[in-house]
Amino acid sequence: MKKRLCLLIILSIICNCKENQKLDGSNSEEKLNENTIKPKEKKEFAIVIHGGAGTIFKKNITSEMEEEYHKKLEEAISIGYNILKDGGTSLDAVEKTITVLEDSPLFNAGKGAVFTHEGINEHDASIMNGKTLNAGASAGTTTVKNPISLARAIMENSPHVMLSGNGAEVFAKEHGLTIVDPSYFYTEKRFKSLQRILDKEKAELGHDTKVSLYDEAIKDSKYGTVGCVALDKHGNLAAGTSTGGMTNKRWGRIGDSPIIGAGTYANNNTCAVSSTGWGEFFIRGMVAYDVSALMEYKGLSLAEASKDVIQNKLTRLGGTGGIIALDKNGNISMEFNTVGMYRASMNDKGELYIGIYGD
């Protein structure tokens, strides 16, 4: 009798343990499912553009001017979007989109470029292929209508990455790019901006021209640089940037826009980036590449890397400006530490976003 009782007790304990294990396993599986984060949906393609960052206060922009910027940003990004939608390459989308912005007097690139101290317009541009890491750039040109096209021609038709000045213009002519008289780039608004700064120099700074380079008005007048990043249906990233530089710049000054890793960077393994801001700081911080490096080596997301570089690293250096970026999955970042940044984005669903202020 005692043996039977002991046997029943043992069987009861074994059954209870199995039931508890089953319940525990079920709960564990349920908890795992609850805590498992589904990966974000990979976008088939996407495109982002910027038209510069800076002291852009809503109170200083009329409704008419705001509408003009909106229309031009939408026109430009729609060109690139349609290329991507039809299966075109990210390089084509970047080049053609930036061309639209270069042809507009609204932005500090191409037609709307600012004036140097000598009263001329000098252009810088760069482009990069995220698939091959090939890149092209031009600096200090004065007669090439669309510097972004020159940058691409250098990338695809020369053994070099960057050409400058007269040599770059000779190369442009040899490759059939559109050449214009320097007067094509004249705009009254940009010329008056130069005159105001020159008058201020005479009144306040005398002959100390070095100080003028760090004048707030000159610093902020650089903004207006244009850029584009794109992801195509083939999974390839590309980035491009184009600028007229800094108002009243001297001595052949070159900013970050044509420098690969500072103003432009693209790598299929991580992201594509285009910068806009006070170029000297973007060069010192290698801003565009730094975003990619943080993703590759530290495993940060695009949003995390962009925020760290712009809001922490760049800000600590004393630099101002922003970036647009796109990762290999089509995630978008538009990070800036200024009051505003002209920007727009479109995804594979055709959803359009346009922003100017820090909203």
Contacts in CASP RR format, 6 or more apart in sequence:
PFRMAT RR
TARGET T0000
AUTHOR 0000-0000-0000
METHOD contacts of the structure
MODEL  1
MKKRLCLLIILSIICNCKENQKLDGSNSEEKLNENTIKPKEKKEFAIVIH
GGAGTIFKKNITSEMEEEYHKKLEEAISIGYNILKDGGTSLDAVEKTITV
LEDSPLFNAGKGAVFTHEGINEHDASIMNGKTLNAGASAGTTTVKNPISL
ARAIMENSPHVMLSGNGAEVFAKEHGLTIVDPSYFYTEKRFKSLQRILDK
EKAELGHDTKVSLYDEAIKDSKYGTVGCVALDKHGNLAAGTSTGGMTNKR
WGRIGDSPIIGAGTYANNNTCAVSSTGWGEFFIRGMVAYDVSALMEYKGL
SLAEASKDVIQNKLTRLGGTGGIIALDKNGNISMEFNTVGMYRASMNDKG
ELYIGIYGD
40 329 0 8 1.000
40 331 0 8 1.000
42 329 0 8 1.000
42 330 0 8 1.000
43 231 0 8 1.000
43 329 0 8 1.000
43 330 0 8 1.000
43 331 0 8 1.000
43 347 0 8 1.000
43 348 0 8 1.000
44 233 0 8 1.000
44 348 0 8 1.000
45 84 0 8 1.000
45 85 0 8 1.000
45 87 0 8 1.000
45 230 0 8 1.000
45 231 0 8 1.000
45 232 0 8 1.000
45 233 0 8 1.000
45 330 0 8 1.000
45 347 0 8 1.000
45 348 0 8 1.000
46 84 0 8 1.000
46 230 0 8 1.000
46 231 0 8 1.000
46 326 0 8 1.000
46 330 0 8 1.000
46 332 0 8 1.000
46 345 0 8 1.000
46 346 0 8 1.000
46 347 0 8 1.000
46 348 0 8 1.000
47 77 0 8 1.000
47 80 0 8 1.000
47 81 0 8 1.000
47 84 0 8 1.000
47 93 0 8 1.000
47 97 0 8 1.000
47 228 0 8 1.000
47 229 0 8 1.000
47 230 0 8 1.000
47 231 0 8 1.000
47 326 0 8 1.000
47 345 0 8 1.000
47 346 0 8 1.000
48 228 0 8 1.000
48 229 0 8 1.000
48 230 0 8 1.000
48 324 0 8 1.000
48 325 0 8 1.000
48 326 0 8 1.000
48 332 0 8 1.000
48 334 0 8 1.000
48 343 0 8 1.000
48 344 0 8 1.000
48 345 0 8 1.000
49 73 0 8 1.000
49 76 0 8 1.000
49 77 0 8 1.000
49 97 0 8 1.000
49 98 0 8 1.000
49 101 0 8 1.000
49 226 0 8 1.000
49 227 0 8 1.000
49 228 0 8 1.000
49 229 0 8 1.000
49 324 0 8 1.000
49 343 0 8 1.000
49 344 0 8 1.000
49 345 0 8 1.000
50 225 0 8 1.000
50 226 0 8 1.000
50 227 0 8 1.000
50 228 0 8 1.000
50 274 0 8 1.000
50 276 0 8 1.000
50 322 0 8 1.000
50 323 0 8 1.000
50 324 0 8 1.000
50 334 0 8 1.000
50 341 0 8 1.000
50 342 0 8 1.000
50 343 0 8 1.000
51 73 0 8 1.000
51 101 0 8 1.000
51 107 0 8 1.000
51 224 0 8 1.000
51 225 0 8 1.000
51 226 0 8 1.000
51 227 0 8 1.000
51 276 0 8 1.000
51 341 0 8 1.000
51 342 0 8 1.000
51 343 0 8 1.000
52 107 0 8 1.000
52 108 0 8 1.000
52 223 0 8 1.000
52 224 0 8 1.000
52 225 0 8 1.000
52 226 0 8 1.000
52 276 0 8 1.000
52 277 0 8 1.000
52 341 0 8 1.000
52 342 0 8 1.000
53 223 0 8 1.000
53 224 0 8 1.000
53 276 0 8 1.000
53 277 0 8 1.000
53 320 0 8 1.000
53 321 0 8 1.000
53 322 0 8 1.000
53 336 0 8 1.000
53 338 0 8 1.000
53 340 0 8 1.000
53 341 0 8 1.000
53 342 0 8 1.000
54 220 0 8 1.000
54 223 0 8 1.000
54 277 0 8 1.000
54 320 0 8 1.000
54 321 0 8 1.000
54 336 0 8 1.000
54 338 0 8 1.000
54 339 0 8 1.000
54 340 0 8 1.000
54 341 0 8 1.000
55 220 0 8 1.000
55 223 0 8 1.000
55 338 0 8 1.000
55 339 0 8 1.000
55 340 0 8 1.000
56 338 0 8 1.000
56 339 0 8 1.000
56 340 0 8 1.000
56 341 0 8 1.000
56 342 0 8 1.000
56 356 0 8 1.000
56 357 0 8 1.000
57 339 0 8 1.000
57 357 0 8 1.000
58 66 0 8 1.000
58 356 0 8 1.000
58 357 0 8 1.000
61 69 0 8 1.000
61 356 0 8 1.000
66 356 0 8 1.000
68 106 0 8 1.000
69 106 0 8 1.000
69 342 0 8 1.000
69 356 0 8 1.000
70 354 0 8 1.000
70 356 0 8 1.000
72 100 0 8 1.000
72 101 0 8 1.000
72 104 0 8 1.000
72 106 0 8 1.000
72 107 0 8 1.000
73 342 0 8 1.000
73 343 0 8 1.000
73 344 0 8 1.000
73 354 0 8 1.000
73 355 0 8 1.000
74 344 0 8 1.000
74 352 0 8 1.000
74 354 0 8 1.000
75 100 0 8 1.000
76 97 0 8 1.000
76 98 0 8 1.000
76 100 0 8 1.000
76 101 0 8 1.000
76 228 0 8 1.000
76 344 0 8 1.000
77 97 0 8 1.000
77 344 0 8 1.000
77 345 0 8 1.000
77 346 0 8 1.000
77 352 0 8 1.000
78 346 0 8 1.000
79 93 0 8 1.000
79 96 0 8 1.000
79 97 0 8 1.000
79 100 0 8 1.000
80 92 0 8 1.000
80 93 0 8 1.000
80 94 0 8 1.000
80 96 0 8 1.000
80 97 0 8 1.000
80 228 0 8 1.000
80 230 0 8 1.000
81 93 0 8 1.000
81 346 0 8 1.000
81 350 0 8 1.000
83 89 0 8 1.000
83 92 0 8 1.000
83 93 0 8 1.000
83 96 0 8 1.000
84 90 0 8 1.000
84 93 0 8 1.000
84 230 0 8 1.000
84 231 0 8 1.000
84 232 0 8 1.000
84 233 0 8 1.000
85 348 0 8 1.000
87 232 0 8 1.000
87 233 0 8 1.000
87 234 0 8 1.000
88 232 0 8 1.000
88 233 0 8 1.000
89 232 0 8 1.000
89 234 0 8 1.000
89 236 0 8 1.000
89 238 0 8 1.000
90 130 0 8 1.000
90 230 0 8 1.000
90 231 0 8 1.000
90 232 0 8 1.000
90 235 0 8 1.000
90 236 0 8 1.000
90 237 0 8 1.000
90 238 0 8 1.000
90 272 0 8 1.000
91 127 0 8 1.000
91 129 0 8 1.000
91 152 0 8 1.000
91 236 0 8 1.000
91 238 0 8 1.000
93 228 0 8 1.000
93 230 0 8 1.000
93 232 0 8 1.000
93 238 0 8 1.000
94 127 0 8 1.000
94 148 0 8 1.000
94 227 0 8 1.000
94 228 0 8 1.000
94 229 0 8 1.000
94 230 0 8 1.000
94 238 0 8 1.000
94 239 0 8 1.000
94 240 0 8 1.000
95 127 0 8 1.000
95 148 0 8 1.000
95 149 0 8 1.000
95 152 0 8 1.000
97 228 0 8 1.000
97 230 0 8 1.000
98 109 0 8 1.000
98 125 0 8 1.000
98 146 0 8 1.000
98 148 0 8 1.000
98 226 0 8 1.000
98 227 0 8 1.000
98 228 0 8 1.000
98 240 0 8 1.000
98 241 0 8 1.000
98 242 0 8 1.000
99 146 0 8 1.000
99 148 0 8 1.000
99 149 0 8 1.000
101 107 0 8 1.000
101 109 0 8 1.000
101 226 0 8 1.000
101 227 0 8 1.000
101 228 0 8 1.000
101 242 0 8 1.000
102 109 0 8 1.000
102 110 0 8 1.000
102 111 0 8 1.000
102 145 0 8 1.000
102 146 0 8 1.000
102 147 0 8 1.000
102 148 0 8 1.000
102 226 0 8 1.000
102 242 0 8 1.000
103 110 0 8 1.000
103 111 0 8 1.000
103 146 0 8 1.000
104 111 0 8 1.000
104 112 0 8 1.000
105 111 0 8 1.000
105 112 0 8 1.000
105 187 0 8 1.000
105 189 0 8 1.000
106 112 0 8 1.000
107 224 0 8 1.000
107 225 0 8 1.000
107 226 0 8 1.000
107 342 0 8 1.000
108 114 0 8 1.000
108 190 0 8 1.000
108 221 0 8 1.000
108 222 0 8 1.000
108 223 0 8 1.000
108 224 0 8 1.000
108 225 0 8 1.000
108 226 0 8 1.000
108 243 0 8 1.000
108 244 0 8 1.000
108 245 0 8 1.000
109 123 0 8 1.000
109 125 0 8 1.000
109 147 0 8 1.000
109 224 0 8 1.000
109 225 0 8 1.000
109 226 0 8 1.000
109 242 0 8 1.000
109 243 0 8 1.000
109 244 0 8 1.000
110 121 0 8 1.000
110 123 0 8 1.000
110 145 0 8 1.000
110 146 0 8 1.000
110 147 0 8 1.000
110 185 0 8 1.000
110 242 0 8 1.000
110 244 0 8 1.000
111 184 0 8 1.000
111 185 0 8 1.000
111 187 0 8 1.000
112 121 0 8 1.000
112 185 0 8 1.000
112 187 0 8 1.000
112 190 0 8 1.000
112 244 0 8 1.000
113 121 0 8 1.000
113 122 0 8 1.000
113 123 0 8 1.000
113 185 0 8 1.000
113 190 0 8 1.000
113 243 0 8 1.000
113 244 0 8 1.000
113 245 0 8 1.000
114 121 0 8 1.000
114 190 0 8 1.000
114 193 0 8 1.000
114 194 0 8 1.000
114 221 0 8 1.000
114 222 0 8 1.000
114 244 0 8 1.000
114 245 0 8 1.000
114 246 0 8 1.000
114 247 0 8 1.000
115 121 0 8 1.000
115 190 0 8 1.000
115 191 0 8 1.000
115 193 0 8 1.000
115 194 0 8 1.000
115 247 0 8 1.000
115 248 0 8 1.000
116 122 0 8 1.000
116 248 0 8 1.000
116 249 0 8 1.000
116 250 0 8 1.000
116 252 0 8 1.000
117 194 0 8 1.000
117 198 0 8 1.000
117 209 0 8 1.000
117 248 0 8 1.000
117 249 0 8 1.000
117 250 0 8 1.000
118 250 0 8 1.000
119 191 0 8 1.000
119 194 0 8 1.000
120 142 0 8 1.000
120 182 0 8 1.000
121 142 0 8 1.000
121 182 0 8 1.000
121 185 0 8 1.000
121 186 0 8 1.000
121 190 0 8 1.000
121 244 0 8 1.000
122 140 0 8 1.000
122 141 0 8 1.000
122 142 0 8 1.000
122 244 0 8 1.000
122 245 0 8 1.000
122 249 0 8 1.000
122 252 0 8 1.000
123 138 0 8 1.000
123 140 0 8 1.000
123 141 0 8 1.000
123 142 0 8 1.000
123 144 0 8 1.000
123 147 0 8 1.000
123 242 0 8 1.000
123 243 0 8 1.000
123 244 0 8 1.000
123 245 0 8 1.000
124 137 0 8 1.000
124 138 0 8 1.000
124 139 0 8 1.000
124 140 0 8 1.000
124 141 0 8 1.000
124 147 0 8 1.000
124 242 0 8 1.000
124 243 0 8 1.000
124 244 0 8 1.000
124 245 0 8 1.000
124 254 0 8 1.000
124 255 0 8 1.000
124 257 0 8 1.000
124 258 0 8 1.000
125 137 0 8 1.000
125 138 0 8 1.000
125 147 0 8 1.000
125 148 0 8 1.000
125 150 0 8 1.000
125 151 0 8 1.000
125 240 0 8 1.000
125 241 0 8 1.000
125 242 0 8 1.000
125 243 0 8 1.000
125 257 0 8 1.000
125 258 0 8 1.000
126 135 0 8 1.000
126 136 0 8 1.000
126 137 0 8 1.000
126 138 0 8 1.000
126 151 0 8 1.000
126 162 0 8 1.000
126 240 0 8 1.000
126 241 0 8 1.000
126 257 0 8 1.000
126 258 0 8 1.000
126 259 0 8 1.000
126 260 0 8 1.000
126 263 0 8 1.000
126 264 0 8 1.000
127 135 0 8 1.000
127 136 0 8 1.000
127 137 0 8 1.000
127 148 0 8 1.000
127 151 0 8 1.000
127 152 0 8 1.000
127 155 0 8 1.000
127 238 0 8 1.000
127 239 0 8 1.000
127 240 0 8 1.000
127 241 0 8 1.000
127 264 0 8 1.000
128 134 0 8 1.000
128 135 0 8 1.000
128 136 0 8 1.000
128 155 0 8 1.000
128 238 0 8 1.000
128 239 0 8 1.000
128 240 0 8 1.000
128 260 0 8 1.000
128 264 0 8 1.000
128 265 0 8 1.000
128 266 0 8 1.000
128 272 0 8 1.000
129 135 0 8 1.000
129 155 0 8 1.000
129 236 0 8 1.000
129 238 0 8 1.000
129 266 0 8 1.000
130 236 0 8 1.000
130 237 0 8 1.000
130 238 0 8 1.000
130 239 0 8 1.000
130 266 0 8 1.000
130 267 0 8 1.000
130 268 0 8 1.000
130 272 0 8 1.000
131 236 0 8 1.000
131 237 0 8 1.000
131 268 0 8 1.000
133 266 0 8 1.000
133 267 0 8 1.000
134 155 0 8 1.000
134 156 0 8 1.000
135 155 0 8 1.000
135 161 0 8 1.000
135 260 0 8 1.000
135 264 0 8 1.000
136 151 0 8 1.000
136 152 0 8 1.000
136 154 0 8 1.000
136 155 0 8 1.000
136 160 0 8 1.000
136 161 0 8 1.000
136 162 0 8 1.000
136 260 0 8 1.000
137 151 0 8 1.000
137 154 0 8 1.000
137 161 0 8 1.000
137 162 0 8 1.000
137 163 0 8 1.000
137 258 0 8 1.000
137 259 0 8 1.000
137 260 0 8 1.000
137 264 0 8 1.000
138 144 0 8 1.000
138 147 0 8 1.000
138 150 0 8 1.000
138 151 0 8 1.000
138 154 0 8 1.000
138 162 0 8 1.000
138 163 0 8 1.000
138 164 0 8 1.000
138 165 0 8 1.000
138 168 0 8 1.000
138 172 0 8 1.000
138 258 0 8 1.000
139 162 0 8 1.000
139 163 0 8 1.000
139 164 0 8 1.000
139 165 0 8 1.000
139 168 0 8 1.000
139 254 0 8 1.000
139 258 0 8 1.000
140 164 0 8 1.000
140 165 0 8 1.000
140 168 0 8 1.000
140 252 0 8 1.000
140 254 0 8 1.000
141 147 0 8 1.000
141 150 0 8 1.000
141 164 0 8 1.000
141 165 0 8 1.000
141 168 0 8 1.000
141 169 0 8 1.000
141 172 0 8 1.000
142 165 0 8 1.000
142 169 0 8 1.000
142 182 0 8 1.000
142 185 0 8 1.000
143 169 0 8 1.000
143 172 0 8 1.000
143 179 0 8 1.000
143 180 0 8 1.000
143 181 0 8 1.000
143 182 0 8 1.000
144 150 0 8 1.000
144 168 0 8 1.000
144 169 0 8 1.000
144 172 0 8 1.000
144 177 0 8 1.000
144 178 0 8 1.000
144 179 0 8 1.000
144 180 0 8 1.000
145 177 0 8 1.000
145 178 0 8 1.000
145 179 0 8 1.000
145 180 0 8 1.000
145 184 0 8 1.000
146 177 0 8 1.000
146 178 0 8 1.000
147 242 0 8 1.000
148 240 0 8 1.000
148 242 0 8 1.000
149 177 0 8 1.000
149 178 0 8 1.000
150 168 0 8 1.000
150 171 0 8 1.000
150 172 0 8 1.000
150 177 0 8 1.000
151 240 0 8 1.000
151 242 0 8 1.000
151 258 0 8 1.000
153 171 0 8 1.000
153 172 0 8 1.000
153 175 0 8 1.000
153 177 0 8 1.000
154 160 0 8 1.000
154 161 0 8 1.000
154 162 0 8 1.000
154 163 0 8 1.000
154 168 0 8 1.000
154 171 0 8 1.000
155 161 0 8 1.000
157 175 0 8 1.000
158 171 0 8 1.000
161 260 0 8 1.000
162 258 0 8 1.000
163 171 0 8 1.000
164 254 0 8 1.000
169 179 0 8 1.000
172 179 0 8 1.000
173 179 0 8 1.000
190 247 0 8 1.000
193 221 0 8 1.000
193 247 0 8 1.000
194 247 0 8 1.000
194 248 0 8 1.000
196 217 0 8 1.000
197 212 0 8 1.000
197 215 0 8 1.000
197 217 0 8 1.000
197 218 0 8 1.000
197 221 0 8 1.000
197 247 0 8 1.000
197 248 0 8 1.000
198 248 0 8 1.000
200 215 0 8 1.000
200 217 0 8 1.000
201 209 0 8 1.000
201 212 0 8 1.000
201 248 0 8 1.000
205 211 0 8 1.000
205 212 0 8 1.000
209 250 0 8 1.000
212 218 0 8 1.000
212 248 0 8 1.000
213 246 0 8 1.000
213 248 0 8 1.000
213 249 0 8 1.000
213 250 0 8 1.000
217 247 0 8 1.000
218 246 0 8 1.000
218 247 0 8 1.000
218 248 0 8 1.000
219 246 0 8 1.000
219 278 0 8 1.000
219 320 0 8 1.000
221 246 0 8 1.000
221 247 0 8 1.000
221 248 0 8 1.000
222 243 0 8 1.000
222 245 0 8 1.000
222 246 0 8 1.000
222 247 0 8 1.000
222 277 0 8 1.000
222 278 0 8 1.000
222 279 0 8 1.000
223 276 0 8 1.000
223 277 0 8 1.000
223 321 0 8 1.000
223 338 0 8 1.000
224 243 0 8 1.000
224 276 0 8 1.000
224 342 0 8 1.000
225 241 0 8 1.000
225 242 0 8 1.000
225 243 0 8 1.000
225 244 0 8 1.000
225 245 0 8 1.000
225 257 0 8 1.000
225 275 0 8 1.000
225 276 0 8 1.000
225 277 0 8 1.000
226 241 0 8 1.000
226 242 0 8 1.000
226 243 0 8 1.000
226 276 0 8 1.000
227 239 0 8 1.000
227 240 0 8 1.000
227 241 0 8 1.000
227 242 0 8 1.000
227 274 0 8 1.000
227 276 0 8 1.000
227 324 0 8 1.000
228 239 0 8 1.000
228 240 0 8 1.000
228 274 0 8 1.000
228 324 0 8 1.000
229 237 0 8 1.000
229 238 0 8 1.000
229 239 0 8 1.000
229 240 0 8 1.000
229 266 0 8 1.000
229 271 0 8 1.000
229 272 0 8 1.000
229 273 0 8 1.000
229 274 0 8 1.000
229 324 0 8 1.000
229 325 0 8 1.000
229 326 0 8 1.000
230 237 0 8 1.000
230 238 0 8 1.000
230 239 0 8 1.000
230 272 0 8 1.000
230 326 0 8 1.000
231 237 0 8 1.000
231 272 0 8 1.000
231 326 0 8 1.000
231 328 0 8 1.000
231 330 0 8 1.000
232 238 0 8 1.000
235 268 0 8 1.000
235 328 0 8 1.000
236 268 0 8 1.000
237 266 0 8 1.000
237 267 0 8 1.000
237 268 0 8 1.000
237 271 0 8 1.000
237 272 0 8 1.000
237 326 0 8 1.000
237 328 0 8 1.000
238 266 0 8 1.000
238 272 0 8 1.000
239 264 0 8 1.000
239 265 0 8 1.000
239 266 0 8 1.000
239 272 0 8 1.000
239 273 0 8 1.000
239 274 0 8 1.000
239 288 0 8 1.000
240 264 0 8 1.000
240 266 0 8 1.000
240 274 0 8 1.000
241 257 0 8 1.000
241 258 0 8 1.000
241 263 0 8 1.000
241 264 0 8 1.000
241 274 0 8 1.000
241 275 0 8 1.000
241 276 0 8 1.000
242 257 0 8 1.000
243 255 0 8 1.000
243 257 0 8 1.000
243 276 0 8 1.000
244 257 0 8 1.000
245 253 0 8 1.000
245 255 0 8 1.000
245 257 0 8 1.000
246 253 0 8 1.000
246 255 0 8 1.000
255 262 0 8 1.000
255 279 0 8 1.000
255 280 0 8 1.000
255 282 0 8 1.000
255 283 0 8 1.000
256 262 0 8 1.000
256 263 0 8 1.000
256 275 0 8 1.000
256 277 0 8 1.000
256 279 0 8 1.000
256 280 0 8 1.000
256 282 0 8 1.000
256 283 0 8 1.000
256 287 0 8 1.000
257 263 0 8 1.000
257 264 0 8 1.000
257 275 0 8 1.000
257 279 0 8 1.000
258 264 0 8 1.000
259 283 0 8 1.000
260 288 0 8 1.000
260 289 0 8 1.000
261 286 0 8 1.000
261 287 0 8 1.000
261 288 0 8 1.000
261 289 0 8 1.000
262 275 0 8 1.000
262 279 0 8 1.000
262 282 0 8 1.000
262 283 0 8 1.000
262 285 0 8 1.000
262 286 0 8 1.000
262 287 0 8 1.000
262 288 0 8 1.000
262 289 0 8 1.000
263 273 0 8 1.000
263 274 0 8 1.000
263 275 0 8 1.000
263 279 0 8 1.000
263 282 0 8 1.000
263 287 0 8 1.000
263 288 0 8 1.000
264 273 0 8 1.000
264 274 0 8 1.000
264 275 0 8 1.000
264 288 0 8 1.000
265 271 0 8 1.000
265 272 0 8 1.000
265 273 0 8 1.000
265 288 0 8 1.000
265 289 0 8 1.000
265 291 0 8 1.000
265 292 0 8 1.000
266 272 0 8 1.000
266 273 0 8 1.000
267 292 0 8 1.000
267 296 0 8 1.000
268 328 0 8 1.000
269 296 0 8 1.000
269 328 0 8 1.000
270 291 0 8 1.000
270 292 0 8 1.000
270 295 0 8 1.000
270 296 0 8 1.000
270 327 0 8 1.000
270 328 0 8 1.000
271 291 0 8 1.000
271 292 0 8 1.000
271 295 0 8 1.000
271 302 0 8 1.000
271 305 0 8 1.000
271 325 0 8 1.000
271 326 0 8 1.000
271 327 0 8 1.000
271 328 0 8 1.000
272 325 0 8 1.000
272 326 0 8 1.000
273 287 0 8 1.000
273 288 0 8 1.000
273 289 0 8 1.000
273 291 0 8 1.000
273 292 0 8 1.000
273 323 0 8 1.000
273 324 0 8 1.000
273 325 0 8 1.000
274 288 0 8 1.000
274 323 0 8 1.000
274 324 0 8 1.000
274 325 0 8 1.000
275 282 0 8 1.000
275 287 0 8 1.000
275 288 0 8 1.000
275 321 0 8 1.000
275 322 0 8 1.000
275 323 0 8 1.000
276 321 0 8 1.000
276 322 0 8 1.000
276 323 0 8 1.000
276 341 0 8 1.000
277 319 0 8 1.000
277 320 0 8 1.000
277 321 0 8 1.000
277 322 0 8 1.000
277 338 0 8 1.000
278 319 0 8 1.000
278 320 0 8 1.000
278 321 0 8 1.000
281 287 0 8 1.000
281 314 0 8 1.000
281 317 0 8 1.000
281 318 0 8 1.000
281 319 0 8 1.000
281 320 0 8 1.000
282 288 0 8 1.000
282 314 0 8 1.000
282 319 0 8 1.000
282 321 0 8 1.000
284 317 0 8 1.000
285 313 0 8 1.000
285 314 0 8 1.000
285 317 0 8 1.000
287 309 0 8 1.000
287 310 0 8 1.000
287 313 0 8 1.000
287 314 0 8 1.000
287 323 0 8 1.000
288 323 0 8 1.000
290 305 0 8 1.000
290 309 0 8 1.000
290 313 0 8 1.000
291 302 0 8 1.000
291 305 0 8 1.000
291 306 0 8 1.000
291 309 0 8 1.000
291 323 0 8 1.000
291 325 0 8 1.000
292 305 0 8 1.000
294 300 0 8 1.000
294 304 0 8 1.000
294 305 0 8 1.000
294 308 0 8 1.000
294 309 0 8 1.000
295 301 0 8 1.000
295 302 0 8 1.000
295 305 0 8 1.000
295 327 0 8 1.000
298 305 0 8 1.000
300 308 0 8 1.000
301 327 0 8 1.000
301 331 0 8 1.000
302 325 0 8 1.000
302 326 0 8 1.000
302 327 0 8 1.000
302 331 0 8 1.000
302 332 0 8 1.000
302 333 0 8 1.000
303 331 0 8 1.000
303 333 0 8 1.000
306 323 0 8 1.000
306 325 0 8 1.000
306 333 0 8 1.000
306 335 0 8 1.000
307 335 0 8 1.000
309 323 0 8 1.000
309 335 0 8 1.000
310 321 0 8 1.000
310 322 0 8 1.000
310 323 0 8 1.000
310 335 0 8 1.000
310 336 0 8 1.000
310 337 0 8 1.000
311 335 0 8 1.000
311 337 0 8 1.000
314 320 0 8 1.000
314 321 0 8 1.000
314 322 0 8 1.000
314 337 0 8 1.000
315 337 0 8 1.000
319 337 0 8 1.000
320 337 0 8 1.000
320 338 0 8 1.000
321 336 0 8 1.000
321 337 0 8 1.000
321 338 0 8 1.000
321 341 0 8 1.000
322 335 0 8 1.000
322 336 0 8 1.000
322 337 0 8 1.000
322 338 0 8 1.000
322 341 0 8 1.000
323 333 0 8 1.000
323 334 0 8 1.000
323 335 0 8 1.000
323 336 0 8 1.000
324 332 0 8 1.000
324 333 0 8 1.000
324 334 0 8 1.000
324 343 0 8 1.000
324 345 0 8 1.000
325 332 0 8 1.000
325 333 0 8 1.000
325 334 0 8 1.000
325 335 0 8 1.000
326 332 0 8 1.000
326 333 0 8 1.000
327 333 0 8 1.000
330 347 0 8 1.000
332 345 0 8 1.000
332 347 0 8 1.000
334 341 0 8 1.000
334 343 0 8 1.000
334 345 0 8 1.000
336 358 0 8 1.000
339 357 0 8 1.000
339 358 0 8 1.000
340 356 0 8 1.000
340 357 0 8 1.000
340 358 0 8 1.000
341 355 0 8 1.000
341 356 0 8 1.000
341 358 0 8 1.000
342 355 0 8 1.000
342 356 0 8 1.000
343 354 0 8 1.000
343 355 0 8 1.000
343 356 0 8 1.000
344 352 0 8 1.000
344 353 0 8 1.000
344 354 0 8 1.000
344 355 0 8 1.000
345 352 0 8 1.000
345 353 0 8 1.000
346 352 0 8 1.000
346 353 0 8 1.000
END
